[in-house]
């Protein structure tokens, strides 16, 4: 198969590219960074240097492909001029136009847990919007991948642990949160890209389900703080912390809103109704990376 991968050599796209190549597929990786071309080719893939904001480039790159993996690039949360709604809307529409014009019939799109909700999810709401836009495609089979919280998001707690001796957020303690490794996401995406399908479907991806205190205990053991705890703080305390870091205030409000719904469980309702088999990579493996970075 000829497969197009967006996302350059990011956390998911790199292991996805490697998995597809190992299976014998022909892979082209889209990157906006010319410096990545040699790294992409070193893996055995072809590089398409351009931007997903360019519909003509996308259409040309997609043409002749058997399947395409699409994603929305992670936003810069510290950009004061960030307009996620507009950016995600434009990219989603670009994908639709390029898929239509190129004739691609199989698409796997990276969405997010929480995309089943129409409010209370912050910027995850725009993943829901992207799903809706892509769903308008005719005669195209689409899998919407909805991974849960990424292990590597836990890196953001390093500073808090060093400063306060605990992990803290407006979700935590005994809240049960599903987590996922990018490796397990890539494995699931590779399966979907290479599996025939008619119509659209949603697939959740998770590696492990743990209470936040279990997460704290595992990370604490890895960094030599076995009594590490994850405590709950208020939405206001969380917003004050993020704003003091220089984060975009709109994003701060969205994060607080989203994480409040993680705490009350609404964020994961559809996940538990469509619970996936858990992946292979467990938190104990990520904890080694966390400790090395800590």
N, C-alpha and C positions, 0 to 999 in steps of 0.2 A: 504493500500500500504506500501511497504518497501522502504524507501527513504534514500539515503546517502547524507549527507551535508558536504562539505569541508568548510574550513575557521574557524574551531574551534568555539569559542563563540564571534566572531567579531561583528562589527556594523550591518552587514546584517545577518550573519549566526545565531546569537542568536534569534532575533525576527522571523526569518524564521523557526527555529526549534520549537519555541513556537507555531507558527501558525499551523504548520503541526501536532504537538501533539494534539492541541485543536480540530483538525479535525478528530482525531482518528487514525492517521497514525503511523506506526512504524518507528522511526527515529534513524539512527546511525550517530554520528558526528565525523568527523576525526579531530584529533588535534595532533600536534607534542609535546605538553607539557603535561607530565604525571600529573602535578598539576591540570589540567583542568578536569580530569576524574570525580572527585567527583562533580564538578559544572555541568557537562553535565548530569550526572546521577540524580542530584537533580532536573533537569528540567523534568525528566521522559524519557530521551533518553538514548541510549547506546553509549558508547565511544569506538572509535577505535584509539588507540594511535600509531602513526607512522608518516611517512613523505611522502608527495606527490612526493618526488624525488625517492621513492622506488616503482618501477613498480609492483613487486611481492606483496607488501603490498596493493597497490591500487587494484590490480586484485582480491586478496582474499576478500577485503572489499566490492568491487562492486558486487561480485558474489551473485546471488540470489535477487538482488535489482530490483525493478520495475522502479525506476527513480533515477537519480543522479544529484546533483547540483555541478558544478565545478567552480572554480575561480582561478585567478592568484594572489598570495599574494602581497600586496603593498610593493614596494621597499623601502629600507632604503636610503633616498636621501642624507644622509651625509656619506655614505660608499665610500671612495675614490677608492676602488677596485670593485665597483659594475659593473656587466656586465648584464644588464637587458635583452638584446637581447638573450644571451646564456641561461640565467635562464628561461625566458619565453618560449623559443623554446623547451628546455628540458622538462619542465613541460607539455606543450601542447602535445608533443609526448608521454609522459608518460600516459596522459589521454587517448589518442587514443588507445594505446596498451592495457591499462587496460579495456577500454570499449569493445574493440574487443574480448579480451580473456574471459571476464566475461559474455558476452552476453547481456549486458544492452541495452535496445532499446529506452529509453527516457532520454534525457539529457537537462538540462538548464544550459547555460554557461554565466557567468558574463563578459560582454565585456564593451564597453564604447561608449558614444556619440563621434563622430569624427572618428569612425572606418571605415566609408565609404570612407575616404580619403587615398590616397596612398603616400602623402607627406605633410610636413608642420605641423605635429601633435606631434612631439617629441616622447616620449615613448608610446603614444597612438597607434602609428604605429604597435607596437608589439601585441596589442589587435587585430588589423586587421589581423596580421599574425596568431594569435591563431585561429581566426574564420576560416581562410582559411584552416588551418591544420585539424581542427575538421570537417570541411565540407567534407573532404575526406572519412569520415566514411560511410559505406554502410548499408542500412536498419536500420538506427538509426534516430529518429526524434529529432532534436535539435532546441531549442529556444535560440537565442543570445540576451541576455538582454543588452540594451544600456542605462544605466542611464545617466542623465546629471550631472552637478556639485553638489557635496554633500554639504548640509548645513554645515556639520562640518568642511569643508575646510576653512570656514570663520574664524575659530579660529586662523588661521595663521596671521590674521590682528591685533590681540590684541596688539602685540608689536609695530607695526607701529602707531596705534592709540595713544598709550601711549606716544610714542616718538615725534610724529608730529602733533597730533590732527586731523588727517584726515586718511581715507583709501586711498591707492594708488596702482596702478598697471598699466601694459601696456594694460589693458582693464578696462573699468569703466565708470564713468559719466552716460551718457544716453544710453549706450549699454544695450540692453535687453538680459538678461541671464536667461535661465531656471535652476531651482534648484530642488533638490530632497532630501527627508528624507530617511534614510535607512529603516524606517518602511514601507514606501510606496513601496520601492524596494522589501522588503521581502514579502509583500502582493502579489505583481505581480508575483514573482518567485513561491510562493506557488500555485497560480492559474495555472501557466504554468506546474508545475510538476505534477499536479493532473488532467490535461486536456488532453485527447487523441489527438494525432496529427500525421500526416504523412508528411514526408519531413521536410525541415528546414524553419525557419522564423526569422525575426528580430522584437523585441519589444522594443520600447523606454519607459522610465519611467521618469516622472517629477511630481513635487508637485506644483510648482508655477513659473510663468514667471514674472520677475521684472526688472526694470532698476537698474543699480548699485547704483544710487542715492536713489532709493526707498529702496534698501537693507540697505544703510548707514543710512537712516532716521529711519528705523525700529530698527536697532541695536543701533543707537544713543539714541533713546528714552528709550531703555531698560537699558542703562548704564548711563543715566543722561546727555547725550550730544545730545540734540534734533537737533542741527544744524550740526551734523556730515555729511561730504561730502565724496564722493569717486572720487578722481581726477585721471587724466591720467598722466602717466610718460612714458619716452622713454624705449625702449627695453634695452638700455645700462644702464640706471639708475636701472632698475629692476635686471639685471644681477649683477651689482655691489653690490646691497643690498644682494642678495642671496649668492654671493661668500664671502661677509664679514661675513656671518653667518656660513661659513665652509661647504657649500653645494657642492656636487660633481659638478665640472665645466661642465661636459657633460650634466648632468641633468639640470643645470641652463640654458644652451643654449636651451635645448629641451623645458623647461617650457616657456621661453621667446617666442620661436617659436609657441608653441601651443596657448599661450594666445594672441599672435598677430592675429592668425586666429579666436580666439573668438571675438576679437575686430572688425575684418573686416566682420565677419558673416559666413565665409566659413565653420567653424567648425560645424555650426548648420543647414546647408542647407538641409541635408537629414532628420534631426529631424523634420523640419517644413513641409517637404513633407509627413511625416508619423507621424504627431502630435498625441500624445496619449491623452486620457482623463486624467486630472490632478488628482493627489492623494489628500489625506485628510489632510496631515500634512503641515501646512503653516509656513512661516518664523516667524510669531509672536510667535509661540510655541518654535521654536529653539532659538529665541532671549532671552528667559528666561534662557536657558542653557548657552548662550553666556555671559549674564550678571553675572550669578553665577560664571563662570570661570574667568571673567574679574576682 
